[in-house]
């Protein structure tokens, strides 16, 4: 009967050993690797392999079971190696994932840095654009100020020119009014002198008529005396008396001439007015000169009255319209009233023609005719061309 097999002595479990696995510095970043599940699995496999290897070193009492244990050890080593390879593979995969994570982190950091740099560049561009815009706004403001200063200077110069023009016009108008006043005074003085001369001539004419009457009476007396006397004596006496009367008439004519010369104005010779023997009682002055001095003086006085009485206000707005300088004939009676206003040449603006009529009528009555003018005419017609600038002027 075979002897019973001895009971194998239980092998104590070896201590768990940790197998160090080398780590490639190229695969992982220079940062502490985290402890993962793969590391724990590798450590467990390494401990199993160590236990399997230590099993052949047991006591001699276990020699009988060596072949079987050797096969198990081989099998265990293979399993341990397989597990170690799996653990190493897991460790490599974990390391690769960690490297990928770190690379992704680096890429994310790079993207964030690029984003920050782009944001900084954008902010710098915004600031530069704002600066450029501020410079453009400042330049535009300076241009506006410069243009405003130029405009104000132009306005000031224009106002100065207008003021100078106004002052010059006022000065010229004052000079014209003063000249017109002096001319009116001169004409009035001439008229007074003419009236005095006319009175002197009328007195001289009366004296001459009286002298002629005396001479005719004397001649008649001489003739009567001669008829009563003898023919010879009467003829001699008649001749003597006629010679005496002639001398008397010459002396009276000399006295009249002296009186007329004394009444003549100092400015020149007095124009003698011929006695009115014509039935034509209407005088016409279609220019500025005429043989009848009183007619010329009256026409000038009439024109000055229209020009100096601020009549331009009646046509101030109308003369801005295109028009022709009207030629107007005004007929004035001896009492200064207006007989008619007729247009030789119309202005082309009906309102302006009507305003000219109103101006003529508004200044009536005009001065009455002087005695010398009234002696010849009942009505005078004065034709003038009307011109409008800053006043009414008659040419």
GUMINU-161501 format. One line per 4 residues: for each residue x, y, z of C-alpha. Coordinates in steps of 0.5 Angstrom, whole numbers, plus 500, padded with zeros to 3 digits. Example, Ala and Ser with C-alpha at 12.3 -4.5 7.8 and 13.67 -1.06 7.14 Angstrom:
2
525:491:516 | 527:498:514
END
This chain:
395
500:500:500 | 503:506:498 | 505:511:503 | 501:517:504
503:524:500 | 506:529:505 | 502:535:506 | 505:541:503
507:546:507 | 504:553:506 | 508:558:502 | 508:565:506
506:570:501 | 512:574:499 | 512:582:500 | 509:586:495
514:589:491 | 514:596:487 | 517:595:480 | 520:602:477
518:603:470 | 523:608:466 | 519:614:463 | 521:617:457
523:625:458 | 521:626:451 | 514:623:451 | 512:627:458
513:634:459 | 517:636:465 | 512:636:470 | 510:631:476
506:625:473 | 500:624:476 | 499:617:480 | 494:613:475
491:606:476 | 496:603:471 | 501:604:476 | 497:600:481
496:595:476 | 504:594:474 | 506:594:481 | 501:588:483
503:584:477 | 511:586:479 | 509:583:486 | 506:577:483
512:575:478 | 517:576:484 | 513:571:488 | 513:566:483
520:567:482 | 521:566:490 | 517:560:490 | 523:555:487
528:557:493 | 523:554:498 | 525:548:503 | 527:541:501
521:538:503 | 517:541:497 | 522:538:492 | 517:533:490
512:538:488 | 518:542:484 | 516:540:477 | 508:542:478
510:548:481 | 515:550:476 | 510:550:470 | 505:554:475
511:559:476 | 512:559:468 | 505:560:467 | 505:566:473
511:569:470 | 508:569:463 | 502:572:466 | 506:577:470
510:579:464 | 503:580:460 | 500:584:466 | 507:588:466
506:589:459 | 499:591:459 | 501:595:465 | 506:598:461
502:599:455 | 497:603:460 | 502:607:463 | 504:609:456
497:611:454 | 496:614:460 | 503:618:459 | 501:620:452
494:622:454 | 497:626:459 | 502:629:454 | 496:630:449
493:634:455 | 499:638:456 | 499:640:449 | 492:642:449
493:646:455 | 499:649:452 | 495:650:445 | 490:653:449
495:658:453 | 498:660:446 | 491:661:443 | 489:665:450
496:669:449 | 494:670:442 | 487:672:443 | 490:677:449
495:680:444 | 490:681:438 | 486:684:443 | 491:689:445
493:690:438 | 485:691:437 | 485:696:443 | 492:700:441
488:700:434 | 482:703:437 | 486:708:441 | 490:710:435
484:711:431 | 481:715:436 | 487:719:436 | 487:720:429
480:722:429 | 481:727:435 | 487:730:431 | 482:730:425
476:733:429 | 481:739:432 | 484:740:425 | 476:741:422
475:745:428 | 481:750:427 | 479:750:419 | 472:752:422
475:758:426 | 480:760:421 | 474:760:416 | 469:764:421
475:769:422 | 476:770:415 | 468:771:414 | 468:776:420
474:780:417 | 470:780:410 | 464:782:413 | 468:787:417
471:790:411 | 464:790:407 | 461:794:413 | 467:799:413
466:799:405 | 459:800:406 | 460:806:411 | 465:809:407
460:809:401 | 454:812:405 | 459:817:408 | 461:819:401
454:819:399 | 452:823:404 | 458:828:403 | 456:829:396
449:830:397 | 450:835:402 | 455:838:397 | 450:838:392
445:841:397 | 449:846:399 | 451:848:391 | 444:848:390
442:852:395 | 448:857:393 | 445:857:386 | 438:858:388
441:864:392 | 445:866:386 | 439:866:382 | 434:869:387
439:875:387 | 440:875:380 | 432:875:379 | 432:881:384
437:885:380 | 433:883:374 | 427:886:377 | 430:892:380
433:893:373 | 426:892:370 | 423:897:374 | 429:902:372
428:900:365 | 420:901:366 | 421:908:369 | 426:910:364
421:908:359 | 416:912:362 | 420:918:362 | 422:917:355
415:917:353 | 414:923:357 | 419:927:354 | 417:924:347
410:927:349 | 413:934:351 | 417:934:345 | 411:933:340
407:938:344 | 413:943:343 | 413:941:336 | 406:942:335
407:949:339 | 413:951:334 | 409:949:328 | 403:953:330
407:959:332 | 411:958:325 | 404:958:322 | 402:965:325
409:968:323 | 412:970:317 | 415:964:313 | 422:966:314
422:968:321 | 418:962:323 | 422:957:319 | 428:960:323
425:959:329 | 422:952:328 | 429:950:326 | 432:953:333
427:950:337 | 428:943:334 | 435:943:335 | 434:945:342
429:940:343 | 434:935:340 | 439:937:345 | 434:936:350
432:929:348 | 439:927:347 | 440:929:354 | 434:925:357
437:919:353 | 444:920:356 | 441:920:363 | 436:914:362
442:910:359 | 446:912:366 | 440:910:370 | 440:903:366
448:902:367 | 447:904:374 | 442:898:375 | 446:893:371
448:887:376 | 456:887:377 | 456:880:374 | 455:882:367
451:886:362 | 443:886:363 | 440:882:358 | 435:886:355
428:883:354 | 424:885:348 | 417:887:349 | 412:882:348
408:883:341 | 407:876:339 | 400:872:340 | 404:866:342
403:865:350 | 406:858:351 | 413:858:352 | 417:851:351
424:849:354 | 426:843:351 | 434:843:353 | 438:847:358
439:853:354 | 434:859:351 | 435:866:349 | 429:867:354
434:868:360 | 427:868:365 | 425:862:362 | 431:858:363
432:861:370 | 425:859:372 | 426:852:369 | 432:851:373
428:853:380 | 423:848:378 | 428:842:377 | 431:844:384
425:844:388 | 423:837:385 | 431:834:386 | 431:837:393
425:835:396 | 426:828:398 | 422:825:392 | 426:819:391
422:816:397 | 416:815:392 | 420:811:387 | 426:807:391
423:800:390 | 421:801:383 | 427:803:380 | 430:797:382
426:794:377 | 429:794:369 | 427:801:366 | 429:806:361
430:813:364 | 424:817:362 | 423:823:358 | 418:828:361
414:834:359 | 411:838:364 | 407:844:363 | 406:850:368
401:855:369 | 403:862:371 | 400:862:378 | 405:855:379
400:850:378 | 401:844:373 | 397:844:367 | 399:837:364
405:832:365 | 406:828:358 | 411:823:357 | 416:823:351
419:817:353 | 416:812:358 | 420:808:363 | 417:802:361
414:801:368 | 407:803:369 | 408:804:376 | 414:808:375
411:813:370 | 405:814:375 | 410:815:381 | 413:821:376
406:824:375 | 405:824:383 | 412:827:384 | 410:833:380
404:834:383 | 406:833:390 | 411:839:389 | 405:844:386
404:849:387 | 411:852:384 | 413:859:384 | 409:864:380
412:867:374 | 416:873:374 | 413:879:371 | 418:879:365
416:871:364 | 409:873:365 | 409:878:360 | 411:873:355
408:867:357 | 401:864:360 | 404:857:360 | 411:854:360
413:847:358 | 419:844:361 | 422:838:358 | 427:834:362
430:827:362 | 429:823:369 | 435:819:372 | 434:815:379
440:813:383 | 440:815:390 | 436:821:389 | 431:824:383
436:828:378 | 433:832:372 | 438:833:366
END
